Amino acid sequence: MDVLIHLFVGLHIIGIASLLGGFLTQTKAMGQGTARFTPAMLHGALTMLVTGVALVGLNQADDQSVNNIKIGVKLALLIVILGLVYVKRDEERVDKGLFGLVGLLTTANVFIAVLWT
């Protein structure tokens, strides 16, 4: 079971890297007002959602404790991120504030994962 959990943790990190990497590659364009949500950002957010749900299930099946409040907060942030990226994915330009919000929420999600024990 540990190997499976570690596999999904790795996939979860790849999803985070895709979402945050897509954001970071658009920061120069954000300054110019031409930033857009890339397909990598959408796929990264979806990967995070699927692997996160799988990780909660695998940890509970392995009788490990899961902080449900932490998971709920992370899920709420991810749903907001996913909703914004999904709705605005076809637009050529995304508002700076909205684009920055996705980066901020993604970064907050990472820090919640790491620092909330």
N, C-alpha and C positions, 0 to 999 in steps of 0.2 A: 504494500500500500504506500510506503514511503516513496518508492520510485515514481509511482503515479502522481503523488502529490507534488513532488519536485518537478516532474515534467510539466504539470499545469502551472506551477509557480513560474517556471521559465517562459512558458507561453504567455502568461499574464504580463511578465516584464517586457516581452516583445511587443505586446499590445500597447503598453505604456510608452515604450520607446517610439512606436509608430505615431501615436497621437501627439506626444510632446515634440518629437522630431519634426513632424509636419508643421506644428506651430512655430518652432524655432526657425525653420527654413523660410517662413513667411514673415519674419519680424521686420526685415528691411522693407518688404512690400507693405507691411502694416504702417510703417512710418510715412510711406508715400500715398497711403489710402487705397492701395490696389490689392490688399490681401484677400485671399479666398480660402475656403476650406477644401483641402485636397482629399482625394479618395483614400489616401493613406491614413488620414485622421479619422475618417468614418470607420474604416476597417479596424483601426487600432482600438477605437472605442467599443466596437462590437466584440472584438477579441477579448478586451478587458471584461466586458459583461459576461460573456459565455464562460470564460475561464474562472472568473470570480465566483460565479454561481456554482461551478463544478468544484472549486476549492472548498467552499463552505460545505457542500454535500459530502465530499471526500473526508474532510476533517471530522465532521459529525459521525460519519460511518466508522471512522477509526477511533471513536470515543475520545477525541481531543476536544478541549473546551473551545468554544467560539464566542467571541464578544459580539453579541447580536446588535448592540447599540452602535458599535464601531462599524460593523458591516452595513447597518442601515444608513448611517451617515454617508459612508463611501458610496453606497448604491444610489442614494438620493443625488449626490453630486454627479455621479456618472450618468444618471438618467437625464439630468439637466444638460450636461455636456453632449450626450448623444442626441438629445432633442434639438439642440441648437445646430449641431453639425449636420444632422439629417435634413432639417428644414431649409437650411441655407446652403446646402451642398452644390446646387446648380447656379447660384448667383456668381456673377463675374467679380463683384466687389462686395466685401462684407464690412460693415461699420467697424471702425477701430475699437470702439468700446466693447462691442459684442465679441470681436475676435480676441481682444485682450482678456475678456471674461473667461473664455474657454481655456486660455493658457493659465490663468490664475486658478481656476477650479481644478484643472489637471494637476498643477503643482501642489495645491492644497490636498488633493487626493493622495498624492505620493507622500507628503509629510504626515498625513493622518495614518497611513499604512505603516510608516517607519517609526513615528514617535509615540503614537497612542498604544500604550501597553497595558 
